[in-house]
């Protein structure tokens, strides 16, 4: 089954289904008007934790001419986020921010 598919080069013609790894995050220009962006990450693996302001933007920008503007992120949660409510998360984040601001002063 795996022999039916070959590994292509990111800057060559796209196929019906294309799977790009992190090696294509920066520097690859992909042209596919029908291209949809799916980001898959594993929240339990440290190297899969993605920064929304940088890494996800890099991934989204790889397809230069897609007509689609949405990004679908498929992910698993980290074990630290299980069982925490949004108000609890917000309070913990604000506490850490306050601590950092006091440290800077």
Secondary structure, 3 states (H helix, E strand, C coil): CHHHCCCCCCCCCCCCCCCCCHHHCCCCCECCCCCCEEEEEECCCHHHCCCCCCHHHHHHCCECCCCCCCEEEEEECCHHHCCCCHHHHHHHHHHHHHHHHHHHC
